[in-house]
């Protein structure tokens, strides 16, 4: 995923609530083990495996209508079912 990413104050509070660090978000956004889903024209969710067996989802919204400028809204650890689906998608993508 390319672009500029910003953490809103609300996002930083959400990260704290869900126990996700800003470093983990950066790893998800810039790592190679991820699946990106578009939620309309101006929102994206990134599912990523970021190391040590951790898998997270990061919710982004396009910032102020600017192309490739994104606000991080929230991030959380995936459930066991979601993590299995992500692992399967990553395996399929590597064949």
NORFENPE-V251627 format. One record per backbone hydrogen bond with DSSP energy under -0.5 kcal/mol. CO is the residue of the C=O (numbers start at 1). NH is the residue of the N-H. If there is no record, write none. Layout:
BEGIN
{{CO:NH} {CO:NH}}
END
This chain:
BEGIN
{{4:70} {6:8} {6:72} {8:12} {9:13} {10:14} {11:15} {12:16} {13:17} {14:18} {15:19} {15:20} {16:19} {21:25} {22:26} {23:27} {24:28} {25:29} {26:30} {27:31} {32:34} {33:49} {35:47} {37:45} {42:62} {43:39} {44:60} {45:37} {45:47} {46:58} {47:35} {48:50} {48:56} {51:54} {54:50} {54:51} {55:78} {56:48} {57:76} {58:46} {59:73} {59:74} {60:44} {61:71} {62:64} {63:66} {66:69} {68:4} {68:70} {69:63} {70:6} {70:72} {71:61} {71:73} {72:8} {74:59} {76:57} {79:83} {80:84} {81:85} {82:86} {83:87} {84:88} {85:89} {86:90} {87:91} {88:92} {89:93} {90:94} {91:94} {92:95}}
END
